[in-house]
Amino acid sequence: LASTQPIAPAVEDAAQSSTDLAKAQEKVTKQIKETTTAIEMQYKEQEKMNDMYFQYEQQVRKTELTINEALQDQLEAKLESAKTQHQRVKIAKELYKASINQAKIEQEIAKAAVAESVRKAHAQVEMLTLKEKEVEIAVNLARANGTLHSAHLDALEAAREAVGLAEGQLAIRHAIANEQYREIDALYKAKEEAAKMAYE
């Protein structure tokens, strides 16, 4: 009996240590979740701001386009009613500039839309990477505490797969964007050539 007495406090100490570790793990896990939730909320708010800013910039360009189109209509009417060759040449030069300006604005609108789609895909990868790190920390804490379960590992695998999928989508989005940029530039060149033929 005397030999078992020192074991009892050691068992109690181990149990207390295990309880303390579990509490510490729970506290850290809660802090991680709170931090991640705050970051997610910040991310969503930032995405709203980015979207609003993008819409604002696109609206400014569309307004410029509408004003430019109205100017072109006026110049076309002036060209038709021009009485001298000198007037026609002068108006044709203005029409050429307005046509080039319109092509540039259309190019900017199209390129901005492509860039925004790439930015959103990139932001998605960043958010999913953050989620993966959250799950990874939870798995590591569970492993350290001896409470690791297959559900932890499944969640980590799912998080990693989500990041991999998003990274793949981002790579495809970049490739599509490069082709879209080529198309947009080719369209601009064609409009530029058409304007030269029409007004020079």
Secondary structure as GFF3:
##gff-version 3
##sequence-region A 1 200
A	DSSP	alpha_helix	7	81	.	.	.	ID=ss1
A	DSSP	alpha_helix	85	145	.	.	.	ID=ss2
A	DSSP	alpha_helix	150	199	.	.	.	ID=ss3
###
